[in-house]
Amino acid sequence: MAVVKSDIIKQLKKNYPNFLSKDLSKFTDIILNEIKNALRRGDRVELRNSFGVFFTNTQKKSIRRNPKTGDKVEVPEKKTINWKMSKEIFSELNNE
């Protein structure tokens, strides 16, 4: 089962009943937009001890093959997002 933004807002509403849902929605939008903007700038996003680290990596341009036709295809340089989990999540996932 996937976790969607509305589920996060419902959980926040349960934990913080004094806040309005629209305020919690704006709060989550601000956080997610700040993460996106930081990654777009090439900065690292560190949520230490609780989640992990997001960072970007640049894949060099390359020539690959189309598996269907076998033709060579030039793939341009692109950025990817990587995530390294915190030690806390790692140990919870592996029951350590």
Residue, then its C-alpha position, 0 to 999 in steps of 0.5 A: m500500500a502506498v502512502v499518499k499526501s492525503d494520508i499524511i495530512k490525516q495522520l497529522k490531523k489526528n496528532y494535532p487536532n488544533f490545526l486546520s486541515k488546510d493549514l496542515s496541507k499548506f505545511t506539507d506543500i511547503i516542506l515538499n516544495e523546499i525539498k524539490n527546490a533544494l534538489r533542483r539547486g543541487d543541494r543535499v537534503e538531510l533529515r538525520n536520524s529519522f529518515g535519511v539523505f536525498f542528493t542528486n547525481t549526474q549521469k553522463k551522456s551515453i550511447r545505448r541500444n534500443p532492445k526492440t530494434g537494436d539501434k544505437v540511441e544517444v541518451p543525454e546527460k541527466k540528473t537523478i535523485n538518490w536517497k540514503m536511508s538513516k541507520e535508524i530506518f535500516s535497523e528497523l527494516n532489518n529487525e536489528 
